[in-house]
Amino acid sequence: MAYLLVMGSVLLSIGVCLGWACWSLGRWTLGRLLPGGRQSSGTATQKAKPRPRARSRSDAPNKAPSKAQAKPESGPAPKATRGKAATAKAVKNKEPTPPWALTRGLSRCGSALPLGLLMALIYGVVRLAEKGMAARAESTPEGYHQLVSVLGVTAVALLALALVSWFCRWRLDRCERRQ
């Protein structure tokens, strides 16, 4: 009886997870195929207004020419300033690259953490049942050990996806704060 309860709950959990994945994939596919994107399904997304950027020194209007602009360049720069100091200055002034589309896509995987925690909980219960079945005199079913290992790998993969999603969200927030 315990075997039927455990296997039934595992089968129900796997069915819910697969159904959720199919539902999300279907919504995403329809959102891409239909004109207007997600707005046709009733969940309109708001576009962020571009914030006014703070003026830097180069953007500010100059009333008087600076000393560097007043002096004409006379020949090549000395070797000491061409070396490491020039490259360090160029690296300092370089703006960070904007996030890639993959980063933006992975940052939207917000449901990976709850799903990963659910799978980890299911794995713990199934692993506990496996230990209990190993202690009894009868042998465990053949596919049960494989099911336990697949559940463990799935839980680890979902938790890793949640961690990557968190890092991508952090990268996007950091990029938006700079702009």
N, CA, C and O of each residue as an XYZ file, in Angstrom:
716
protein
N       0.812     -1.199      0.000
C       0.000      0.000      0.000
C       0.859      1.268      0.000
O       0.560      2.238     -0.697
N       1.930      1.237      0.796
C       2.828      2.392      0.841
C       3.471      2.619     -0.520
O       3.682      3.756     -0.942
N       3.778      1.516     -1.199
C       4.372      1.623     -2.536
C       3.420      2.329     -3.495
O       3.845      3.178     -4.279
N       2.142      1.985     -3.437
C       1.160      2.621     -4.322
C       0.998      4.101     -4.000
O       0.856      4.920     -4.908
N       1.017      4.452     -2.714
C       0.916      5.859     -2.342
C       2.128      6.663     -2.821
O       1.981      7.760     -3.359
N       3.311      6.112     -2.622
C       4.526      6.829     -3.023
C       4.586      6.952     -4.539
O       4.838      8.035     -5.067
N       4.358      5.858     -5.233
C       4.439      5.895     -6.696
C       3.322      6.756     -7.291
O       3.525      7.428     -8.302
N       2.156      6.733     -6.670
C       1.070      7.589     -7.150
C       1.393      9.064     -6.979
O       1.115      9.872     -7.865
N       1.980      9.415     -5.840
C       2.343     10.824     -5.631
C       3.472     11.245     -6.554
O       3.498     12.382     -7.027
N       4.402     10.344     -6.814
C       5.489     10.661     -7.750
C       4.928     10.839     -9.151
O       5.297     11.780     -9.853
N       4.050      9.954     -9.556
C       3.450     10.053    -10.891
C       2.613     11.325    -11.019
O       2.648     11.986    -12.058
N       1.871     11.669     -9.987
C       1.084     12.902    -10.010
C       1.989     14.137    -10.093
O       1.704     15.067    -10.847
N       3.061     14.145     -9.330
C       3.990     15.274     -9.354
C       4.662     15.419    -10.712
O       4.798     16.529    -11.225
N       5.075     14.319    -11.282
C       5.704     14.363    -12.601
C       4.690     14.830    -13.639
O       5.030     15.603    -14.534
N       3.460     14.369    -13.525
C       2.420     14.817    -14.464
C       2.157     16.308    -14.356
O       1.984     16.982    -15.371
N       2.125     16.835    -13.131
C       1.913     18.272    -12.944
C       3.086     19.059    -13.519
O       2.888     20.079    -14.179
N       4.301     18.590    -13.269
C       5.490     19.286    -13.793
C       5.512     19.273    -15.314
O       5.785     20.301    -15.933
N       5.232     18.141    -15.918
C       5.211     18.073    -17.384
C       4.065     18.893    -17.959
O       4.224     19.536    -18.996
N       2.912     18.876    -17.298
C       1.789     19.693    -17.761
C       2.101     21.174    -17.679
O       1.756     21.935    -18.583
N       2.757     21.592    -16.591
C       3.147     22.988    -16.448
C       4.135     23.382    -17.543
O       4.028     24.462    -18.125
N       5.097     22.501    -17.819
C       6.089     22.796    -18.858
C       5.427     22.903    -20.229
O       5.763     23.798    -21.005
N       4.497     22.010    -20.539
C       3.793     22.066    -21.826
C       2.933     23.326    -21.918
O       2.881     23.962    -22.971
N       2.269     23.688    -20.844
C       1.436     24.891    -20.830
C       2.291     26.144    -21.050
O       1.927     27.013    -21.843
N       3.415     26.235    -20.354
C       4.299     27.396    -20.517
C       4.879     27.461    -21.918
O       4.962     28.537    -22.510
N       5.279     26.322    -22.447
C       5.822     26.286    -23.805
C       4.764     26.665    -24.833
O       5.064     27.368    -25.798
N       3.540     26.210    -24.638
C       2.451     26.574    -25.545
C       2.134     28.055    -25.496
O       1.927     28.677    -26.537
N       2.092     28.633    -24.294
C       1.840     30.075    -24.179
C       2.958     30.885    -24.817
O       2.702     31.890    -25.479
N       4.198     30.447    -24.619
C       5.331     31.157    -25.193
C       5.286     31.078    -26.719
O       5.534     32.074    -27.400
N       4.970     29.894    -27.260
C       4.908     29.717    -28.706
C       3.785     30.552    -29.303
O       3.983     31.211    -30.324
N       2.610     30.535    -28.683
C       1.510     31.345    -29.194
C       1.818     32.838    -29.087
O       1.429     33.621    -29.953
N       2.509     33.222    -28.035
C       2.890     34.621    -27.874
C       3.842     35.082    -28.968
O       3.813     36.243    -29.375
N       4.682     34.175    -29.442
C       5.617     34.525    -30.513
C       4.948     34.484    -31.886
O       5.296     35.264    -32.773
N       3.999     33.586    -32.058
C       3.376     33.418    -33.371
C       2.300     34.456    -33.661
O       2.176     34.922    -34.794
N       1.524     34.819    -32.650
C       0.431     35.760    -32.874
C       0.960     37.178    -33.034
O       1.921     37.558    -32.364
N       0.352     37.959    -33.905
C       0.801     39.346    -34.022
C       0.442     40.115    -32.757
O      -0.644     39.952    -32.201
N       1.350     40.935    -32.324
C       1.110     41.694    -31.103
C       1.697     41.032    -29.882
O       1.640     41.598    -28.791
N       2.257     39.850    -30.033
C       2.932     39.179    -28.919
C       1.978     38.782    -27.821
O       0.877     38.300    -28.088
N       2.398     38.983    -26.586
C       1.611     38.577    -25.424
C       0.402     39.450    -25.193
O      -0.492     39.056    -24.445
N       0.336     40.599    -25.792
C      -0.763     41.508    -25.515
C      -2.097     40.930    -25.966
O      -3.142     41.304    -25.433
N      -2.076     40.020    -26.942
C      -3.333     39.442    -27.402
C      -3.897     38.427    -26.407
O      -5.091     38.130    -26.443
N      -3.054     37.892    -25.519
C      -3.552     36.909    -24.564
C      -4.104     37.551    -23.304
O      -4.563     36.846    -22.405
N      -4.068     38.882    -23.221
C      -4.660     39.551    -22.073
C      -3.656     39.986    -21.038
O      -4.020     40.711    -20.112
N      -2.402     39.574    -21.151
C      -1.396     40.001    -20.195
C      -0.490     40.997    -20.890
O       0.581     40.643    -21.383
N      -0.923     42.225    -20.925
C      -0.145     43.260    -21.608
C       1.088     43.593    -20.782
O       1.018     43.724    -19.560
N       2.194     43.724    -21.456
C       3.426     44.080    -20.779
C       3.675     45.563    -20.937
O       3.448     46.135    -22.003
N       4.140     46.174    -19.876
C       4.427     47.595    -19.929
C       5.870     47.791    -20.331
O       6.767     47.127    -19.812
N       6.087     48.699    -21.250
C       7.441     49.006    -21.666
C       7.989     50.074    -20.731
O       7.293     51.025    -20.374
N       9.219     49.904    -20.350
C       9.851     50.847    -19.444
C      10.176     52.126    -20.199
O      10.677     52.104    -21.323
N       9.870     53.251    -19.538
C      10.184     54.537    -20.146
C      11.684     54.766    -20.033
O      12.288     54.452    -19.007
N      12.275     55.303    -21.065
C      13.708     55.590    -20.935
C      13.926     56.741    -19.962
O      13.288     57.789    -20.058
N      14.824     56.525    -19.043
C      15.118     57.544    -18.047
C      16.090     58.567    -18.630
O      16.951     58.220    -19.439
N      15.954     59.803    -18.226
C      16.928     60.785    -18.706
C      18.286     60.496    -18.094
O      18.410     60.252    -16.894
N      19.294     60.529    -18.939
C      20.641     60.229    -18.479
C      21.251     61.457    -17.826
O      20.950     62.590    -18.199
N      22.094     61.221    -16.867
C      22.803     62.315    -16.222
C      23.867     62.831    -17.177
O      24.502     62.060    -17.896
N      24.052     64.130    -17.174
C      25.028     64.713    -18.088
C      26.428     64.484    -17.547
O      26.704     64.709    -16.369
N      27.287     64.043    -18.414
C      28.677     63.879    -18.032
C      29.448     65.117    -18.465
O      28.881     66.036    -19.056
N      30.703     65.135    -18.177
C      31.512     66.294    -18.519
C      31.601     66.499    -20.023
O      31.640     67.633    -20.500
N      31.634     65.410    -20.760
C      31.751     65.538    -22.213
C      30.453     66.053    -22.835
O      30.483     66.665    -23.902
N      29.297     65.809    -22.169
C      28.012     66.279    -22.702
C      27.744     67.744    -22.347
O      26.989     68.428    -23.039
N      28.363     68.217    -21.272
C      28.087     69.575    -20.810
C      28.673     70.591    -21.792
O      29.763     70.378    -22.324
N      27.968     71.678    -22.032
C      28.506     72.680    -22.953
C      29.690     73.393    -22.311
O      29.649     73.770    -21.140
N      30.730     73.566    -23.091
C      31.942     74.232    -22.601
C      31.869     75.713    -22.927
O      31.644     76.090    -24.076
N      32.059     76.551    -21.919
C      32.043     77.988    -22.152
C      33.415     78.476    -22.586
O      33.527     79.382    -23.411
N      34.449     77.880    -22.035
C      35.802     78.274    -22.416
C      36.573     77.018    -22.810
O      36.394     75.970    -22.189
N      37.418     77.100    -23.818
C      38.171     75.905    -24.198
C      39.158     75.530    -23.105
O      39.778     76.390    -22.481
N      39.289     74.237    -22.889
C      40.205     73.771    -21.857
C      41.633     73.831    -22.365
O      41.880     74.097    -23.541
N      42.572     73.580    -21.459
C      43.983     73.646    -21.821
C      44.345     72.604    -22.870
O      45.170     72.863    -23.746
N      43.731     71.429    -22.784
C      44.042     70.366    -23.739
C      43.564     70.741    -25.134
O      44.198     70.374    -26.123
N      42.450     71.468    -25.225
C      41.944     71.863    -26.538
C      42.714     73.053    -27.090
O      42.822     73.199    -28.307
N      43.252     73.905    -26.226
C      43.964     75.093    -26.681
C      45.333     74.742    -27.242
O      45.814     75.403    -28.163
N      45.974     73.693    -26.690
C      47.307     73.335    -27.162
C      47.210     72.467    -28.405
O      46.474     71.480    -28.393
N      47.901     72.785    -29.445
C      47.962     71.877    -30.581
C      48.893     70.725    -30.238
O      49.869     70.901    -29.509
N      48.591     69.562    -30.757
C      49.428     68.398    -30.489
C      50.735     68.547    -31.224
O      50.767     68.895    -32.405
N      51.787     68.285    -30.532
C      53.103     68.398    -31.146
C      53.765     67.038    -31.172
O      54.372     66.621    -30.186
N      53.655     66.350    -32.283
C      54.334     65.074    -32.476
C      53.729     63.949    -31.671
O      52.696     64.118    -31.023
N      54.376     62.802    -31.715
C      53.867     61.639    -30.991
C      54.081     61.779    -29.492
O      54.988     62.476    -29.037
N      53.233     61.105    -28.743
C      53.316     61.142    -27.287
C      54.542     60.365    -26.833
O      55.008     59.478    -27.549
N      55.065     60.678    -25.673
C      56.219     59.929    -25.183
C      55.841     58.471    -24.945
O      54.677     58.129    -24.738
N      56.887     57.611    -24.983
C      56.647     56.173    -24.879
C      56.030     55.779    -23.546
O      55.276     54.808    -23.483
N      56.326     56.493    -22.507
C      55.813     56.141    -21.169
C      54.294     56.265    -21.106
O      53.646     55.471    -20.423
N      53.707     57.246    -21.803
C      52.253     57.398    -21.740
C      51.536     56.499    -22.727
O      50.327     56.301    -22.609
N      52.247     55.954    -23.693
C      51.600     55.070    -24.664
C      51.378     53.671    -24.117
O      50.527     52.947    -24.635
N      52.078     53.281    -23.135
C      52.067     51.901    -22.653
C      50.858     51.549    -21.811
O      49.715     51.669    -22.253
N      51.128     51.114    -20.596
C      50.082     50.604    -19.704
C      49.093     51.678    -19.274
O      47.911     51.387    -19.088
N      49.549     52.893    -19.117
C      48.660     53.956    -18.661
C      47.575     54.247    -19.688
O      46.425     54.495    -19.327
N      47.939     54.217    -20.971
C      46.956     54.487    -22.020
C      45.924     53.371    -22.119
O      44.737     53.640    -22.307
N      46.363     52.125    -21.995
C      45.409     51.017    -22.070
C      44.517     50.974    -20.834
O      43.336     50.641    -20.931
N      45.079     51.310    -19.670
C      44.255     51.328    -18.458
C      43.188     52.415    -18.553
O      42.057     52.222    -18.108
N      43.551     53.556    -19.134
C      42.582     54.642    -19.293
C      41.486     54.249    -20.289
O      40.317     54.580    -20.092
N      41.868     53.542    -21.360
C      40.891     53.110    -22.357
C      39.929     52.083    -21.765
O      38.733     52.113    -22.056
N      40.437     51.187    -20.946
C      39.586     50.179    -20.316
C      38.652     50.841    -19.314
O      37.504     50.422    -19.175
N      39.125     51.872    -18.609
C      38.302     52.557    -17.624
C      37.134     53.296    -18.277
O      36.029     53.320    -17.735
N      37.381     53.894    -19.431
C      36.350     54.667    -20.116
C      35.393     53.800    -20.927
O      34.342     54.281    -21.351
N      35.731     52.552    -21.148
C      34.904     51.667    -21.967
C      33.603     51.330    -21.240
O      33.620     50.950    -20.069
N      32.494     51.467    -21.929
C      31.187     51.147    -21.354
C      30.963     49.643    -21.385
O      31.421     48.975    -22.312
N      30.271     49.095    -20.396
C      30.001     47.657    -20.422
C      29.038     47.318    -21.558
O      28.208     48.134    -21.959
N      29.170     46.115    -22.056
C      28.302     45.689    -23.150
C      26.891     45.461    -22.623
O      26.716     45.051    -21.476
N      25.896     45.722    -23.444
C      24.522     45.463    -22.990
C      24.274     43.960    -22.884
O      24.943     43.175    -23.557
N      23.332     43.555    -22.056
C      23.049     42.123    -21.890
C      22.555     41.498    -23.190
O      21.847     42.136    -23.969
N      22.931     40.261    -23.411
C      22.517     39.529    -24.603
C      21.069     39.086    -24.469
O      20.465     39.163    -23.398
N      20.536     38.623    -25.584
C      19.159     38.119    -25.584
C      19.037     36.867    -24.714
O      18.004     36.641    -24.084
N      20.086     36.063    -24.683
C      20.065     34.863    -23.837
C      19.970     35.252    -22.363
O      19.256     34.613    -21.590
N      20.684     36.288    -21.984
C      20.620     36.767    -20.602
C      19.225     37.268    -20.278
O      18.693     36.988    -19.203
N      18.631     38.011    -21.206
C      17.266     38.502    -20.984
C      16.272     37.342    -20.896
O      15.353     37.371    -20.078
N      16.454     36.331    -21.732
C      15.555     35.175    -21.702
C      15.682     34.367    -20.430
O      14.682     33.939    -19.854
N      16.930     34.156    -19.984
C      17.131     33.373    -18.768
C      16.676     34.116    -17.518
O      16.359     33.492    -16.506
N      16.643     35.443    -17.583
C      16.195     36.186    -16.404
C      14.693     36.051    -16.174
O      14.201     36.359    -15.088
N      13.973     35.599    -17.174
C      12.511     35.441    -17.042
C      12.106     34.081    -16.477
O      10.915     33.808    -16.324
N      13.071     33.232    -16.169
C      12.763     31.904    -15.620
C      12.555     31.985    -14.116
O      13.267     31.339    -13.348
N      11.590     32.768    -13.706
C      11.341     32.975    -12.290
C      10.696     31.789    -11.603
O      10.789     31.661    -10.382
N      10.053     30.931    -12.347
C       9.360     29.803    -11.727
C      10.270     28.599    -11.548
O       9.817     27.562    -11.062
N      11.530     28.703    -11.925
C      12.439     27.565    -11.785
C      12.750     27.282    -10.320
O      12.926     26.123     -9.942
N      12.821     28.307     -9.498
C      13.130     28.091     -8.078
C      12.011     27.342     -7.351
O      12.299     26.341     -6.695
N      10.750     27.775     -7.432
C       9.717     26.996     -6.744
C       9.595     25.573     -7.284
O       9.383     24.625     -6.529
N       9.731     25.442     -8.598
C       9.638     24.107     -9.192
C      10.826     23.245     -8.765
O      10.662     22.053     -8.504
N      12.004     23.830     -8.692
C      13.185     23.100     -8.243
C      13.073     22.679     -6.790
O      13.462     21.568     -6.429
N      12.540     23.566     -5.952
C      12.349     23.209     -4.541
C      11.311     22.099     -4.389
O      11.454     21.208     -3.552
N      10.260     22.167     -5.215
C       9.256     21.104     -5.190
C       9.865     19.767     -5.609
O       9.604     18.737     -4.988
N      10.670     19.792     -6.656
C      11.306     18.549     -7.117
C      12.293     18.024     -6.077
O      12.407     16.812     -5.899
N      13.009     18.914     -5.389
C      13.931     18.477     -4.341
C      13.165     17.835     -3.183
O      13.625     16.848     -2.610
N      12.010     18.383     -2.841
C      11.189     17.801     -1.786
C      10.669     16.422     -2.210
O      10.683     15.474     -1.426
N      10.218     16.330     -3.447
C       9.735     15.034     -3.953
C      10.867     14.018     -3.963
O      10.676     12.856     -3.604
N      12.062     14.473     -4.382
C      13.221     13.576     -4.401
C      13.527     13.073     -2.994
O      13.822     11.893     -2.806
N      13.459     13.966     -2.004
C      13.731     13.546     -0.635
C      12.745     12.501     -0.140
O      13.135     11.535      0.516
N      11.461     12.692     -0.454
C      10.439     11.727     -0.031
C      10.632     10.391     -0.730
O      10.534      9.334     -0.106
N      10.908     10.444     -2.024
C      11.081      9.201     -2.798
C      12.350      8.482     -2.364
O      12.379      7.252     -2.309
N      13.402      9.241     -2.054
C      14.653      8.621     -1.581
C      14.451      7.965     -0.221
O      15.006      6.899      0.047
N      13.665      8.593      0.627
C      13.345      8.011      1.935
C      12.541      6.726      1.758
O      12.774      5.741      2.458
N      11.601      6.740      0.827
C      10.823      5.519      0.558
C      11.714      4.416     -0.019
O      11.507      3.233      0.252
N      12.716      4.825     -0.825
C      13.632      3.829     -1.383
C      14.439      3.154     -0.277
O      14.653      1.942     -0.315
N      14.883      3.928      0.699
C      15.610      3.354      1.837
C      14.718      2.404      2.627
O      15.165      1.346      3.071
N      13.446      2.787      2.801
C      12.518      1.916      3.513
C      12.243      0.636      2.756
O      12.110     -0.426      3.363
N      12.156      0.719      1.426
C      11.925     -0.486      0.622
C      13.136     -1.402      0.616
O      12.989     -2.620      0.520
N      14.332     -0.831      0.718
C      15.541     -1.658      0.734
C      15.657     -2.444      2.034
O      16.296     -3.496      2.056
N      15.052     -1.958      3.120
C      15.137     -2.633      4.417
C      14.190     -3.822      4.522
O      14.373     -4.682      5.383
N      13.194     -3.880      3.667
C      12.240     -5.000      3.772
C      12.772     -6.211      2.993
O      13.755     -6.111      2.259
N      12.107     -7.338      3.167
C      12.581     -8.595      2.597
C      12.325     -8.668      1.087
O      13.096     -9.301      0.365
N      11.272     -8.041      0.610
C      10.949     -8.103     -0.820
C      11.852     -7.155     -1.606
O      12.379     -6.185     -1.062
N      12.019     -7.450     -2.884
C      12.877     -6.592     -3.707
C      12.082     -5.389     -4.230
O      10.864     -5.450     -4.392
N      12.800     -4.312     -4.486
C      12.157     -3.104     -5.016
C      11.931     -3.275     -6.516
O      12.655     -4.034     -7.162
N      10.957     -2.595     -7.074
C      10.721     -2.677     -8.512
C      11.935     -2.180     -9.300
O      12.706     -1.354     -8.812
N      12.093     -2.686    -10.507
C      13.293     -2.401    -11.303
C      13.434     -0.918    -11.674
O      14.528     -0.363    -11.580
N      12.372     -0.293    -12.082
C      12.462      1.082    -12.542
C      12.504      2.124    -11.439
O      12.678      3.311    -11.711
N      12.347      1.692    -10.203
C      12.249      2.644     -9.103
C      13.575      3.372     -8.859
O      13.579      4.580     -8.623
N      14.678      2.660     -8.914
C      15.983      3.288     -8.684
C      16.301      4.302     -9.780
O      16.879      5.355     -9.511
N      15.923      3.981    -11.009
C      16.127      4.919    -12.110
C      15.260      6.168    -11.927
O      15.705      7.283    -12.199
N      14.033      5.975    -11.469
C      13.139      7.100    -11.221
C      13.707      8.027    -10.145
O      13.617      9.249    -10.264
N      14.286      7.452     -9.107
C      14.869      8.253     -8.034
C      16.051      9.065     -8.564
O      16.189     10.244     -8.236
N      16.889      8.451     -9.368
C      18.050      9.186     -9.897
C      17.615     10.269    -10.880
O      18.214     11.344    -10.906
N      16.586     10.011    -11.692
C      16.093     11.035    -12.626
C      15.491     12.208    -11.863
O      15.687     13.361    -12.248
N      14.762     11.928    -10.791
C      14.198     13.007     -9.976
C      15.299     13.856     -9.328
O      15.177     15.078     -9.246
N      16.361     13.208     -8.873
C      17.473     13.947     -8.275
C      18.170     14.837     -9.278
O      18.476     15.992     -8.980
N      18.426     14.311    -10.467
C      19.084     15.104    -11.511
C      18.190     16.262    -11.943
O      18.677     17.370    -12.172
N      16.892     16.014    -12.055
C      15.961     17.072    -12.442
C      15.909     18.178    -11.392
O      15.871     19.360    -11.734
N      15.907     17.800    -10.128
C      15.883     18.803     -9.057
C      17.154     19.649     -9.085
O      17.089     20.869     -8.932
N      18.301     19.016     -9.279
C      19.563     19.762     -9.337
C      19.582     20.685    -10.550
O      20.034     21.825    -10.450
N      19.094     20.203    -11.699
C      19.076     21.026    -12.919
C      18.151     22.236    -12.745
O      18.501     23.341    -13.161
N      16.990     22.044    -12.142
C      16.080     23.164    -11.929
C      16.634     24.183    -10.938
O      16.457     25.387    -11.123
N      17.297     23.712     -9.899
C      17.898     24.642     -8.951
C      19.068     25.394     -9.589
O      19.281     26.570     -9.296
N      19.827     24.718    -10.461
C      20.909     25.403    -11.179
C      20.340     26.444    -12.137
O      20.895     27.534    -12.274
N      19.235     26.111    -12.801
C      18.580     27.076    -13.686
C      18.075     28.281    -12.898
O      18.149     29.411    -13.379
N      17.568     28.049    -11.703
C      17.110     29.149    -10.859
C      18.276     30.047    -10.454
O      18.127     31.268    -10.402
N      19.424     29.459    -10.170
C      20.597     30.242     -9.815
C      21.085     31.069    -11.006
O      21.419     32.244    -10.849
N      21.126     30.466    -12.185
C      21.529     31.191    -13.390
C      20.529     32.306    -13.682
O      20.926     33.403    -14.076
N      19.251     32.041    -13.497
C      18.222     33.058    -13.704
C      18.405     34.225    -12.740
O      18.223     35.381    -13.122
N      18.760     33.931    -11.505
C      18.990     34.983    -10.529
C      20.181     35.852    -10.928
O      20.126     37.076    -10.815
N      21.257     35.215    -11.394
C      22.421     35.979    -11.847
C      22.087     36.833    -13.069
O      22.558     37.965    -13.174
N      21.286     36.310    -13.990
C      20.890     37.078    -15.174
C      20.026     38.278    -14.776
O      20.183     39.368    -15.327
N      19.128     38.080    -13.836
C      18.294     39.178    -13.361
C      19.146     40.256    -12.687
O      18.896     41.450    -12.853
N      20.147     39.823    -11.930
C      21.057     40.752    -11.291
C      21.841     41.547    -12.339
O      22.040     42.751    -12.184
N      22.281     40.876    -13.398
C      23.032     41.544    -14.479
C      22.152     42.578    -15.173
O      22.617     43.680    -15.465
N      20.899     42.247    -15.440
C      19.994     43.196    -16.085
C      19.719     44.401    -15.183
O      19.705     45.538    -15.654
N      19.503     44.158    -13.906
C      19.262     45.269    -12.973
C      20.470     46.189    -12.898
O      20.335     47.412    -12.869
N      21.648     45.587    -12.867
C      22.869     46.393    -12.804
C      23.048     47.222    -14.071
O      23.471     48.376    -14.003
N      22.733     46.650    -15.210
C      22.851     47.371    -16.479
C      21.840     48.501    -16.554
O      22.161     49.583    -17.046
N      20.614     48.266    -16.072
C      19.575     49.303    -16.113
C      19.894     50.448    -15.154
O      19.554     51.597    -15.437
N      20.537     50.158    -14.032
C      20.911     51.213    -13.097
C      21.989     52.123    -13.678
O      22.030     53.311    -13.359
N      22.847     51.591    -14.512
C      23.909     52.390    -15.109
C      23.387     53.337    -16.173
O      24.005     54.366    -16.447
N      22.285     53.009    -16.760
C      21.769     53.839    -17.847
C      20.916     54.973    -17.370
O      20.416     55.753    -18.181
